[in-house]
Every structure is written in structure tokens, then in C-alpha cells.
Amino acid sequence: MNGDEQLLRGRVYGHDHDDPDPGPRLGHTYVELVGGPLDGLLLDVTDWPPEEIATGAALPTELGQFGAGGRALYDPRPGDAGRFDWSGDSP
């Protein structure tokens, strides 16, 4: 694991890297992102309706194959509501 990967682990997607409390917040619901450029980050799905959670997420990131402007695609893991698995990158 390189330094960038260590920096991301245990953090919530979308929180600033210099946030003094980048971890999960009480009362929120999270899924863990598994694999791909956002591996180990938590995604806050607190306000997502079940239909949206079932479709997964296309998350903007500069860390993926397409760099700035690209998206990392994550799908819900069958049988494990707490994890989204990486399925690829998109421009």
C-alpha cells in the first residue's frame, strides 16, 4: 500500500483530505468501497433511497484511469449491503 492509499483508508468519500475529523459521523449510514481507486473509503448513503443504493454509484475521482473528470464505478455487493465493489472507470 502506498502513501496515498494509506491516507485514504478509514476516510469518508467527499470529505476534504485536511478535514480534522475525516471519519464517519454518528447517525449516518455508510458502505465501504472495495477495489479500484477509492478502495477503503466509506461512502455516505444516509439520504439515498433504496432504489438508488441498488444501482450503485459513479463517483468523480482524479485517481481513476481517466484522471480529472473521470468516474469510478461501484456496484452493490450481492448479499452484503455494507460494501460496493469496483466495476471499472468511466470518462
N, C-alpha and C positions, 0 to 999 in steps of 0.2 A: 504494500500500500504506500503510495507516495504522499508527500506533504499535503497536497490539495485534497486527496481523498480523506486523510485524517481530519482535516479542517471541516469537512462536510458532515462526517458521522455524528449522529445524535442531534442534528440541527433540523429545523423546520424549513421546508422549501418556501422561498419567498422572503424569509427574514434576512435582514442585512448581515453580512459577514462580521461586522463590528458591533452588532447588537449585544449589549451586555448580558442578555438572557435569551439566547437563540433557541432554547429548547422548547418542548411542548408546554402548553398552558393548561391549567386546570379547567375542566368543563368543556374541553374541546375533544373532538374525535379525529384520530389520525390513522392513516395507512402508511406502512413502510414501503418505500420504493426499492425494488430489488433488481440489481443488474443495471447495466448501462451507465450513462454519465452521471446520473443522480443517485446512484446506489447508496443506500444507507440514510438518505434524507427521509424525513417524515412529511407527508402531505396532509394538510388540514382539510378534512372533508365535513366539518361540523355542519355547515349550512347547505350541503349538497343533498338534493332529493335522491332517493334510492335509484331512480332511473338513470340519473347522471353518474352515480357511483358505478352502476352496472356497465356503463360504456367505457369507463377508464378515463385517461387524461392525456392530452397533448400539451406538454409543458415547455414553455420557452426556456431555452438554455443556450449559452455560448460554449458549453462543454461538449456538445454532441458533434457528430460527423460533419454537420453543415455550418458550424461556428455561429457567429452572431446572426440572429434571425431564425435559427433552426429550432426544432422542437424535438423533445424526447417523448416517445410514445410508450405509455404504460397501460396494461390491461389488468383487471382484477384477477387474482389467482383463484381458480375454481376450488371451492371448499375451504378457503382461507380469507375471510373478509378483512383481515388486517394487513394484507400485502397486495401490492400491484407489481406485476412483473414487466420488465422492459421488453418491448416487442420491436424496437428499431428507432431510427431517427427520421425526421422529415424536414424538408427545407422550409 
